[in-house]
């Protein structure tokens, strides 16, 4: 009986001896990604995980480049990722052992928060989008309220069409997010009484009418949750701050 009691005590209190080894690969040297990485490291240590550089059971991947390098991995290591704007484009929702947390809220969720925050009624939403991003945008703009309006070189090409709407949504389109294009679009919307909103936290400084605020603490917690669990929902929603 004494031996059994000692064995139980070892199992309960010496958790670190049984903890999984976790590798962290951060391919985005930007402050938000570093902040999340630092917090994930702290939480993993609190949960008694060993953070190593190789030969690990779980890999935490921060950024699309880190994920792409792992797509052809031939081991059974579990991958947990974040800071990937378009995981569906990489087919991550169907890949075994890949679990992630969005950093870009699905447009429909942002739309609901936008309406609630400003006490607005549902109306059609214009979405200026470059032709290069149109096929990707259609994956995420499934709500019938979103109306993609393509342009070739500049969102200025869409301005006449935008006047038919009251709401304008800014999709993460590299061409649209060029500084001159974004500022021109926002100024046009405000000058013509259009409300402009987005799910991209970084756009908060550009005077949009509504921008989702990413909760980095919750993001780190969700990453650790996926390290420990393998839920059916393989891509968790982007954690946004409540207003």
N, C-alpha and C positions, 0 to 999 in steps of 0.2 A: 504493500500500500504506500509506503514511503517513497519508493521508486516512482510509482505512478504519479504521486503528488508533485514530485520534483520535475517530472517530464511535463506535466501540465503547466507548471510555473515557467518552465523554459519556453514553451510554446506561446504563452500569453505575454511574457515580458521581454523576451529576446526576439521581437518582431523583425528587427533589422537583419537577423541571420537568415530570414526567409524572404526578405523583400526582393522584388524584381529589380533588375538592372535597367535603367532608363538612359538612352542617349538623347541629347537635345541638339538639333541642327537648325541654326538660324541663318537663313540666306538673305535676310533683310536688315541691313545695318542702319535702321532708322529708329528714332526715339520710341515710338509706340511699340514696335516689335521688341526692342530691348527691354522695355518696361514689362511687357508680358512675359518674356523669357525669364527675367529676374524673379518675378512673382511666382511663376511656375516652379522654378528651382526651389524657392522657399517652401512652397506648399508640398512639393514632393519630399523634401527633407523632413517636413513635419509629419508626413505620412510614412516615414521610414523607408523611402526608396533610395537606392544607390544610384547616383548620377555618374555615368561612366562615358568614355569616349568610343568604345567599341564593344562587340560581343554582348549586346544588350537584348532584353526580351521585348522592350517597347521603344520605338523611336518617336520623339516629338519633333515634328517638322514645322518650321515657321517660314512661310513664304512659298510661292509657286516654284521657284527654282529647286528648293530642297525637295519638294514633292515629286517634281518631274524626274529627278535623279533616282527616285525610289520606285518608279512605275515598273521598271523591269527587274526589280529585286527578286531573287529566286529563293529567299528564305521565308520562313513562316513568322517572321517578326511582325508584331502589331505596329501599325503606323497611325499616329494621331497628329492631325495637322490643323493649322489656322493660317490667317493672312493669305488665303487663296480666294481671289475675287469670284472666279467662275468655276467651282468644283465640278459642276455638271459637264462643262466643256471637256474636262479631262476624264469624264466617266467615273469619277470617284465614288458616286453613289452606288455603283455596281461592283466595285472592286473589293475582293475579300481582304479582310484585315486592315482596311482603311476607314478611319473615323475622323470627323472633323467638326469644327465650329466656324460658322460663317462670320466674316468681318464686314460683309455688305448685306444689310437686311433685304429680304425679298421685297420688291417694289410694292406689292399688295399690302404688306404689313406697314411699310412706311406711309402708304396712302391712308390707311385707317388711322394711324396716329396723327397724321397731318390734319385730317378732318376733325378728329376728336379735340386736338389741341386748340384749333382755331374756331371750333363750333360751326363747322361748315356742312353743307349738304353735298351728297355725291353728284359729281358732274364728270363729263369726259375729261381726260387728262392728255394734253399734247406732250409728246416725247420727241424732241429733236434728236436725231441719231444719224451718224455718218453711215454711208453705204457699207463701209468696211465692217462696222459693228452690228449691222442690221440682223444678220442671222443669229448672232449671240443674244442680242436684245430680245428677239422673239421667244427665246427659251424662257426668259424671265418675265416678260410682259404678257402673261396669259390672261390676266384680268381684262375682260372686254372694255373696261373703262379707259384703258391705256390705248392711245392712238399714236403709233410711231410715225414720225414725219422725217423722212430721210433727206440728207443734204450731201453734197459732194465735197465742197471745200470749207464752207463756213456756215454756222447756224443762221447767219443773216438770210440765207436762201429760204429759210422756213418762216421768216417773220410774218409775211402776209397771211400764211396759213394759221399761225399761232393766234392771230386776232379773232379767230372763230371760237376760241376756248377761253376758259377762266383760270384753269390750272395748268402749270407746266412742270414736268418732272425732269430732273437732271440725272441721266443714267451715267454710269462710270465709263464713258467713252473718251479715250485719250485725245481725240481731235476736239471734242466738245470742251474738254477740261483744260485746253491751252488757255493761258491767262487771258489773252485778248478776247478769245471767243467766249469764255465764261462771263467775263465782266460785261461784254457787249450784250450777251443774252439777258443777264440779270437786270441791267439798266433798261433794256427794252421792255422787259416784263413790268418793271415798276412804273415806267413812264406811261404804260398803256393799261394799268390797272389789273395786270395778270398776277396771280400768286404762284411763286416758284418754290419748289421743295425738292429735297433729296435725302437719300439715306447715307450719304458720305459725310462722316464726321468732320473731315478736313475742310469742308466747305462752310463751316460755321462763320468764318471771318469774311465771307463774301456777301453778307447782307441778304441771304435768302429768307423767305418768309417762314420756312420750317426746315430744320436739319436734324436727323436722328443723332443722338449722342451715344457713342459706343461706350459700354461699361467694361473697362479693361480688367477690373478686379474680377467681375463675373466671368469674363472670358478665360482668365487664368484658372478659375475654379472649374469651369466646364472642361478645360483641357485635362485637368487632373481627374475629373470624373470619368472621362473617356479612357484614360490610362487604366483606371480600375474597373471599368465596365464596358460591355459591348452591347449597347442597346440596339433595338430594331431600327430606330431612326438614326441612320448612319451619319447624317449631317445635322448638327444641332443648330437651332436658330441663332442669328446674331444677337448677343445680349445688349440691349439698349437701355439706357437710364430712363426711369419713369419720370415724367414731368410733374 
